[in-house]
Amino acid sequence: MLITPPKVNSNYKIGIIEDDALLAQMLRTLLQADHRVESVILAHDLREGLDLIATRSMDFLIVDIGLPDGDGTTAIQQVRTTQPDCTVMVYSVFEDDARLFKALQAGAHGYIQKQDATEGFLETLLNRQDGCVVSPAIAKRMVGFFAEIVLPTASTTADKNILSARENEVLVFISQGKSLNEISRVMGLSQHTTKTYLRRIYEKLEVNSKLLAVQKAKENFWI
């Protein structure tokens, strides 16, 4: 697996968002021991982390996603928007699929478990691939997750046919966030007809909300 060369500049500015003060200080000590590091700034909750992102330019941001006042993925989204050149690494005890993929979808460049952190942490940041760096345990979970994904089968396609073409079209528009008024206008239907299609979708998919209808359709590769 090819690895991109480290950044050629030094004097790295690193931010850490970690609510455990002892762990944060330990990580800061590890990073400051490297002569290439100019500064390491700590934030101990999401509010402080967002302030850090808004006021300090950083080369790297290390984020714990389990913060006392919110989800660390909010900080990931914010820094990826305002400082797109900043490398973002999740540093967390969590390894469940939901947190892992939520963090990566938010824009994290890697996901390292706290128990896997070593004195080479800076090299992990510098040598990250353009894709993603993860702990061995996290990599194993990712492989397992994708191995369980099964391509749509004939039965799945048949299930999709429980919706008519027009009902499926309405469902696609709903998944795009369009309102019933917008769907009616785009499809040239009356609001009454659009509501009738939506009611039939609920009945056929055995759900009672737009969110559940879209979720079921996506889980089964229907849309």
C-alpha positions in Angstrom: 0.0 0.0 0.0 1.6 3.3 -1.1 1.9 6.1 1.4 2.2 9.7 0.4 5.3 11.6 1.4 5.3 13.6 4.6 4.7 17.3 4.4 7.9 19.1 3.7 7.3 22.0 6.0 7.8 21.8 9.8 6.7 24.1 12.7 3.4 22.1 12.8 0.5 23.6 14.6 -1.7 20.9 16.2 -5.0 21.2 17.9 -6.4 18.5 20.3 -10.1 18.3 21.3 -10.2 15.8 24.2 -12.2 16.0 27.4 -9.9 13.7 29.4 -7.3 16.2 30.7 -4.7 13.6 31.5 -4.9 11.9 28.1 -4.8 15.3 26.4 -1.7 16.3 28.3 -0.1 13.0 27.6 -0.7 13.4 23.8 0.5 17.0 23.9 3.7 15.8 25.6 4.3 13.1 23.0 3.8 15.6 20.1 5.8 18.5 21.7 8.8 16.2 22.0 9.2 16.3 18.3 11.3 19.3 17.1 9.0 19.8 14.1 6.0 20.7 16.3 5.6 24.4 16.9 2.6 24.4 19.1 -0.1 22.1 20.5 -3.3 23.7 21.7 -5.8 21.9 23.9 -9.6 22.1 24.0 -11.5 20.1 26.5 -15.1 20.1 25.1 -16.9 20.8 21.9 -17.5 24.5 22.6 -13.8 25.1 23.2 -13.0 23.0 20.2 -15.2 25.1 17.9 -13.6 28.3 19.3 -10.2 26.8 18.6 -11.2 26.0 15.0 -12.6 29.5 14.5 -9.5 31.3 15.9 -6.4 29.3 15.3 -5.0 28.0 12.0 -3.8 24.4 12.3 -2.0 21.8 10.3 -3.6 18.9 12.2 -6.6 18.5 14.5 -7.0 15.4 16.7 -10.6 14.9 17.9 -12.3 12.8 20.4 -15.9 12.2 19.2 -17.3 11.4 22.6 -17.3 14.9 24.1 -19.4 15.9 27.2 -21.3 18.7 25.5 -21.8 17.2 22.0 -20.6 15.0 19.1 -17.0 15.5 18.0 -18.1 15.1 14.4 -19.5 18.6 14.6 -15.9 19.8 15.0 -14.8 17.6 12.1 -17.4 19.1 9.8 -16.5 22.6 10.9 -12.7 22.3 10.4 -13.1 20.6 7.1 -15.2 23.5 5.9 -13.1 26.4 7.3 -9.6 24.8 7.1 -9.7 22.3 4.3 -5.9 21.8 4.4 -6.0 20.6 8.0 -5.6 16.9 8.5 -8.2 15.6 10.9 -7.7 12.5 13.0 -10.3 10.9 15.3 -8.7 9.7 18.6 -11.3 7.7 20.5 -12.1 4.7 22.6 -15.1 3.9 20.5 -14.9 1.4 17.6 -18.6 0.7 16.7 -19.5 1.0 13.1 -22.0 3.9 13.5 -19.4 6.2 15.1 -16.7 5.1 12.8 -18.5 5.8 9.6 -20.2 8.9 10.8 -16.7 10.4 11.6 -15.3 9.4 8.2 -18.4 10.7 6.4 -17.9 14.0 8.3 -14.5 14.3 6.7 -12.0 12.7 9.1 -8.8 11.5 7.5 -8.3 8.7 10.0 -9.6 6.9 13.1 -7.2 5.8 15.8 -8.2 4.0 19.0 -6.6 5.5 22.1 -5.1 2.2 23.1 -3.2 2.1 19.8 -1.6 5.6 20.2 2.2 5.4 20.4 5.2 7.8 20.5 5.0 7.7 16.7 1.7 9.5 16.6 3.1 12.5 14.7 4.3 10.1 12.0 0.8 8.7 11.8 -0.4 12.2 11.1 2.3 13.0 8.6 2.2 9.7 6.7 -1.5 9.5 6.3 -2.8 8.5 2.9 -5.0 10.8 0.9 -7.7 8.2 1.7 -7.7 7.1 5.4 -5.5 5.9 8.2 -7.1 3.6 10.8 -6.0 1.4 13.7 -5.6 -2.3 12.9 -8.8 -3.1 14.9 -10.7 -0.4 13.1 -9.4 -1.7 9.7 -10.7 -5.1 10.6 -14.1 -3.8 11.4 -14.2 -1.9 8.1 -13.3 -5.0 6.1 -15.9 -7.0 8.0 -18.6 -4.3 7.4 -18.0 -4.2 3.6 -17.7 -8.0 3.4 -21.3 -8.2 4.7 -22.7 -5.9 2.0 -24.6 -8.1 -0.5 -25.4 -6.8 -4.0 -29.1 -6.5 -4.7 -30.6 -9.9 -5.7 -33.5 -10.8 -7.8 -35.7 -10.9 -4.7 -34.7 -7.4 -3.8 -35.6 -6.2 -7.3 -38.9 -8.0 -7.0 -39.5 -6.2 -3.7 -39.0 -2.9 -5.4 -41.8 -3.7 -7.7 -44.3 -3.4 -4.9 -44.2 0.3 -5.7 -45.5 1.6 -8.9 -43.3 3.7 -11.2 -45.0 6.9 -10.0 -44.8 5.9 -6.3 -41.1 5.1 -6.7 -40.6 8.5 -8.4 -42.3 10.2 -5.5 -40.1 8.3 -3.1 -36.9 9.4 -4.9 -38.0 13.1 -4.7 -38.7 12.6 -1.0 -35.2 11.3 -0.5 -33.9 14.4 -2.1 -35.6 16.5 0.5 -38.4 17.9 -1.7 -41.7 18.9 -0.1 -45.0 17.5 -1.3 -45.8 20.9 -2.9 -42.5 20.8 -4.8 -43.1 17.1 -5.9 -46.6 18.0 -7.1 -45.3 20.8 -9.2 -42.4 18.9 -10.7 -44.6 15.8 -11.5 -47.5 17.9 -12.6 -49.8 16.3 -10.0 -52.4 17.7 -7.7 -51.5 17.8 -4.0 -54.3 15.3 -3.3 -52.8 12.8 -5.8 -49.3 13.3 -4.4 -50.6 12.6 -0.9 -52.4 9.5 -2.2 -49.1 8.2 -3.6 -47.4 8.9 -0.3 -50.1 7.1 1.7 -49.7 4.0 -0.6 -45.9 4.1 -0.1 -46.4 4.0 3.6 -48.8 1.1 3.3 -46.7 -1.0 1.0 -43.5 -0.4 2.9 -45.2 -0.7 6.3 -43.8 2.5 7.6 -45.4 5.7 9.0 -43.0 8.5 8.1 -41.0 9.9 5.1 -37.8 9.2 7.0 -38.5 5.6 7.6 -39.7 5.1 4.0 -36.5 6.6 2.6 -34.4 4.6 5.1 -36.0 1.3 4.1 -35.6 2.1 0.4 -31.9 2.9 0.8 -31.2 -0.1 3.0 -32.7 -2.4 0.3 -30.9 -0.5 -2.6 -34.3 0.6 -4.0 -33.2 4.2 -4.5 
